[in-house]
Amino acid sequence: MASTSSAAERKSERLELRVTPSTKKIIQRASALSGLTAGDLAFEAARRILDEQEVWHLSAKDSLAVANALLEPPEPSEALVTALRHRQELFE
């Protein structure tokens, strides 16, 4: 997997880290096993973390529930209507 958003993008930025000797050994072992540079390993880990935080992975059942809620939203509860009125009053 490419470590840049664009194939034409050059690696021109530096990122330096201070790590413990044991962390360095782990990174070197992972690099040797994967064939990725330390920088590419860091990129892949960062990308995975962002995917976990920014991308929803829903089951088919949950996907259907979300789609149905978007297509046929429920009527707002009285508490929601009250909260929205209160908010409007605050910002008028």
N, CA, C and O of each residue as an XYZ file, in Angstrom:
368
protein
N       0.839     -1.171      0.000
C       0.000      0.000      0.000
C       0.884      1.233      0.000
O       1.847      1.310      0.762
N       0.561      2.201     -0.852
C       1.371      3.409     -0.962
C       1.245      4.253      0.288
O       0.199      4.273      0.937
N       2.318      4.947      0.619
C       2.308      5.741      1.845
C       2.000      7.200      1.583
O       2.140      8.023      2.488
N       1.588      7.546      0.384
C       1.237      8.925      0.094
C      -0.140      8.967     -0.541
O      -0.635      7.961     -1.048
N      -0.752     10.140     -0.509
C      -2.065     10.285     -1.103
C      -1.983     10.387     -2.617
O      -2.987     10.204     -3.305
N      -0.822     10.671     -3.134
C      -0.637     10.820     -4.567
C       0.660     10.127     -4.977
O       1.686     10.265     -4.311
N       0.604      9.392     -6.063
C       1.795      8.686     -6.527
C       2.901      9.668     -6.890
O       4.080      9.319     -6.823
N       2.540     10.893     -7.274
C       3.527     11.888     -7.684
C       4.097     12.665     -6.495
O       5.045     13.434     -6.658
N       3.541     12.477     -5.328
C       4.000     13.232     -4.157
C       5.360     12.720     -3.706
O       5.549     11.525     -3.478
N       6.317     13.665     -3.581
C       7.675     13.317     -3.172
C       7.785     13.309     -1.658
O       7.118     14.085     -0.973
N       8.611     12.448     -1.153
C       8.918     12.443      0.276
C       9.933     13.547      0.533
O      11.123     13.395      0.257
N       9.437     14.670      1.069
C      10.323     15.805      1.293
C      10.320     16.265      2.752
O      11.128     17.113      3.132
N       9.439     15.727      3.556
C       9.330     16.133      4.953
C      10.033     15.123      5.854
O      10.086     13.929      5.558
N      10.573     15.637      6.969
C      11.245     14.771      7.939
C      10.419     14.711      9.208
O       9.744     15.674      9.571
N      10.479     13.586      9.867
C       9.843     13.400     11.156
C      10.819     12.602     12.002
O      11.130     11.453     11.688
N      11.297     13.212     13.070
C      12.265     12.540     13.929
C      11.599     12.140     15.227
O      10.770     12.876     15.762
N      11.967     10.966     15.736
C      11.385     10.439     16.962
C      12.476      9.977     17.908
O      13.512      9.468     17.481
N      12.237     10.156     19.176
C      13.100      9.541     20.187
C      12.325      8.355     20.726
O      11.186      8.490     21.174
N      12.953      7.201     20.677
C      12.302      5.982     21.156
C      13.258      5.209     22.051
O      14.470      5.429     22.040
N      12.687      4.308     22.815
C      13.523      3.450     23.649
C      14.213      2.420     22.765
O      13.765      2.171     21.646
N      15.293      1.820     23.248
C      15.951      0.777     22.462
C      15.009     -0.382     22.116
O      15.071     -0.927     21.014
N      14.146     -0.752     23.053
C      13.231     -1.870     22.769
C      12.210     -1.488     21.696
O      11.845     -2.318     20.864
N      11.753     -0.242     21.713
C      10.822      0.214     20.675
C      11.510      0.216     19.322
O      10.919     -0.188     18.320
N      12.753      0.667     19.288
C      13.506      0.683     18.035
C      13.640     -0.730     17.469
O      13.482     -0.938     16.266
N      13.932     -1.703     18.339
C      14.070     -3.092     17.877
C      12.758     -3.600     17.290
O      12.759     -4.284     16.266
N      11.640     -3.269     17.934
C      10.333     -3.714     17.430
C      10.064     -3.110     16.057
O       9.613     -3.799     15.141
N      10.345     -1.810     15.923
C      10.125     -1.143     14.639
C      11.020     -1.746     13.555
O      10.577     -1.958     12.426
N      12.275     -2.021     13.900
C      13.199     -2.616     12.926
C      12.744     -4.026     12.523
O      12.813     -4.389     11.348
N      12.283     -4.810     13.488
C      11.798     -6.165     13.177
C      10.573     -6.101     12.279
O      10.478     -6.836     11.296
N       9.627     -5.214     12.619
C       8.415     -5.072     11.807
C       8.762     -4.604     10.401
O       8.172     -5.064      9.423
N       9.705     -3.702     10.304
C      10.145     -3.205      9.005
C      10.748     -4.333      8.169
O      10.446     -4.471      6.984
N      11.597     -5.129      8.797
C      12.230     -6.244      8.079
C      11.194     -7.272      7.631
O      11.272     -7.784      6.515
N      10.231     -7.574      8.488
C       9.209     -8.571      8.143
C       8.241     -8.079      7.070
O       7.810     -8.848      6.211
N       7.907     -6.797      7.126
C       6.902     -6.274      6.202
C       7.492     -5.761      4.895
O       6.791     -5.669      3.888
N       8.777     -5.429      4.909
C       9.383     -4.824      3.729
C       9.090     -3.330      3.633
O       9.416     -2.700      2.627
N       8.483     -2.763      4.661
C       8.182     -1.335      4.678
C       9.267     -0.573      5.423
O       9.912     -1.112      6.322
N       9.461      0.671      5.047
C      10.381      1.513      5.799
C       9.718      1.879      7.125
O       8.514      1.691      7.296
N      10.505      2.398      8.055
C       9.948      2.832      9.337
C       8.905      3.929      9.117
O       7.877      3.955      9.794
N       9.166      4.820      8.186
C       8.210      5.876      7.871
C       6.904      5.339      7.321
O       5.824      5.809      7.678
N       7.014      4.335      6.434
C       5.805      3.728      5.877
C       5.029      2.954      6.938
O       3.799      2.919      6.912
N       5.751      2.335      7.870
C       5.076      1.661      8.985
C       4.297      2.665      9.823
O       3.155      2.406     10.203
N       4.908      3.806     10.111
C       4.237      4.847     10.892
C       3.006      5.350     10.148
O       1.956      5.566     10.752
N       3.134      5.537      8.839
C       2.009      5.986      8.029
C       0.862      4.978      8.083
O      -0.293      5.355      8.278
N       1.185      3.704      7.911
C       0.149      2.672      7.927
C      -0.566      2.615      9.275
O      -1.787      2.470      9.327
N       0.188      2.727     10.357
C      -0.423      2.718     11.690
C      -1.323      3.935     11.867
O      -2.426      3.815     12.402
N      -0.868      5.096     11.426
C      -1.671      6.315     11.540
C      -2.934      6.208     10.700
O      -4.013      6.603     11.143
N      -2.807      5.677      9.491
C      -3.968      5.512      8.611
C      -4.995      4.577      9.226
O      -6.194      4.848      9.167
N      -4.536      3.473      9.819
C      -5.454      2.523     10.466
C      -6.188      3.167     11.638
O      -7.390      2.962     11.812
N      -5.469      3.939     12.431
C      -6.097      4.616     13.568
C      -7.167      5.583     13.073
O      -8.265      5.633     13.628
N      -6.855      6.348     12.035
C      -7.836      7.284     11.498
C      -9.037      6.541     10.929
O     -10.173      6.970     11.131
N      -8.814      5.442     10.228
C      -9.919      4.642      9.706
C     -10.817      4.154     10.833
O     -12.042      4.200     10.722
N     -10.208      3.686     11.916
C     -10.986      3.190     13.054
C     -11.833      4.294     13.673
O     -12.949      4.042     14.126
N     -11.309      5.511     13.694
C     -12.010      6.616     14.337
C     -12.980      7.343     13.405
O     -13.976      7.902     13.865
N     -12.700      7.341     12.112
C     -13.478      8.155     11.185
C     -14.429      7.365     10.293
O     -15.337      7.946      9.698
N     -14.239      6.067     10.192
C     -15.062      5.263      9.299
C     -15.940      4.335     10.122
O     -15.464      3.618     11.002
N     -17.218      4.364      9.822
C     -18.139      3.451     10.499
C     -18.173      2.128      9.756
O     -18.296      2.088      8.531
N     -18.063      1.065     10.502
C     -18.199     -0.275      9.940
C     -19.447     -0.889     10.565
O     -19.444     -1.285     11.730
N     -20.506     -0.962      9.778
C     -21.780     -1.446     10.292
C     -22.111     -2.815      9.725
O     -21.741     -3.151      8.600
N     -22.819     -3.596     10.532
C     -23.339     -4.865     10.037
C     -24.456     -4.561      9.040
O     -24.927     -3.426      8.964
N     -24.871     -5.545      8.295
C     -25.961     -5.349      7.333
C     -27.222     -4.883      8.060
O     -27.931     -4.004      7.570
N     -27.500     -5.461      9.212
C     -28.687     -5.090     10.002
C     -28.598     -3.629     10.435
O     -29.574     -2.889     10.314
N     -27.436     -3.207     10.939
C     -27.267     -1.831     11.380
C     -27.310     -0.854     10.201
O     -27.857      0.241     10.329
N     -26.742     -1.238      9.063
C     -26.788     -0.396      7.868
C     -28.225     -0.152      7.437
O     -28.587      0.964      7.062
N     -29.043     -1.199      7.492
C     -30.449     -1.077      7.135
C     -31.182     -0.158      8.111
O     -32.021      0.642      7.698
N     -30.868     -0.270      9.404
C     -31.506      0.580     10.411
C     -31.152      2.049     10.176
O     -32.022      2.913     10.290
N     -29.896      2.345      9.852
C     -29.478      3.718      9.590
C     -30.181      4.239      8.331
O     -30.701      5.355      8.323
N     -30.193      3.439      7.284
C     -30.852      3.852      6.035
C     -32.330      4.129      6.278
O     -32.858      5.129      5.791
N     -33.005      3.259      7.023
C     -34.423      3.461      7.307
C     -34.651      4.722      8.131
O     -35.610      5.456      7.893
N     -33.779      4.974      9.096
C     -33.914      6.178      9.914
C     -33.713      7.442      9.077
O     -34.358      8.460      9.330
N     -32.828      7.385      8.088
C     -32.614      8.538      7.216
C     -33.772      8.742      6.246
O     -34.167      9.874      5.967
N     -34.312      7.637      5.735
C     -35.413      7.720      4.771
C     -36.741      8.054      5.435
O     -37.575      8.753      4.860
N     -36.930      7.546      6.653
C     -38.172      7.780      7.382
C     -37.844      8.163      8.824
O     -38.002      7.353      9.738
N     -37.390      9.391      9.022
C     -36.991      9.789     10.373
C     -38.193      9.819     11.316
O     -39.300     10.163     10.901
N     -37.982      9.463     12.570
C     -39.078      9.509     13.531
C     -39.451     10.957     13.850
O     -38.661     11.873     13.621
N     -40.641     11.152     14.374
C     -41.059     12.478     14.824
C     -40.169     12.888     15.995
O     -39.796     12.046     16.812
N     -39.825     14.172     16.081
C     -38.988     14.602     17.206
C     -39.749     14.471     18.526
O     -40.952     14.723     18.595
N     -39.033     14.078     19.548
C     -39.640     13.950     20.874
C     -39.924     15.340     21.439
O     -39.364     16.334     20.977
N     -40.792     15.399     22.433
C     -41.107     16.669     23.075
C     -39.855     17.281     23.694
O     -39.678     18.499     23.662
N     -38.973     16.429     24.265
C     -37.729     16.932     24.869
C     -36.844     17.590     23.816
O     -36.223     18.617     24.092
N     -36.774     17.017     22.614
C     -35.968     17.607     21.551
C     -36.554     18.936     21.098
O     -35.821     19.905     20.903
N     -37.870     18.987     20.931
C     -38.521     20.229     20.521
C     -38.265     21.324     21.555
O     -37.966     22.464     21.199
N     -38.385     20.972     22.832
C     -38.137     21.930     23.914
C     -36.698     22.412     23.881
O     -36.446     23.608     24.028
N     -35.752     21.505     23.690
C     -34.336     21.873     23.641
C     -34.046     22.798     22.466
O     -33.283     23.753     22.609
N     -34.637     22.532     21.314
C     -34.417     23.382     20.142
C     -35.014     24.776     20.354
O     -34.414     25.779     19.967
N     -36.196     24.832     20.971
C     -36.793     26.142     21.269
C     -35.895     26.919     22.236
O     -35.667     28.116     22.059
N     -35.399     26.237     23.243
C     -34.517     26.872     24.221
C     -33.253     27.396     23.537
O     -32.797     28.501     23.829
N     -32.707     26.620     22.652
C     -31.503     27.042     21.930
C     -31.785     28.278     21.083
O     -30.984     29.213     21.051
N     -32.925     28.280     20.398
C     -33.274     29.448     19.586
C     -33.411     30.698     20.454
O     -32.980     31.782     20.061
N     -34.001     30.544     21.613
C     -34.163     31.672     22.522
C     -32.812     32.205     22.990
O     -32.634     33.413     23.143
N     -31.874     31.309     23.215
C     -30.546     31.721     23.675
C     -29.794     32.529     22.621
O     -29.036     33.440     22.955
N     -30.003     32.198     21.362
C     -29.225     32.822     20.292
C     -29.980     33.907     19.538
O     -29.505     34.376     18.504
N     -31.137     34.313     20.029
C     -31.878     35.407     19.388
C     -31.407     36.731     19.866
O     -31.919     37.762     19.432
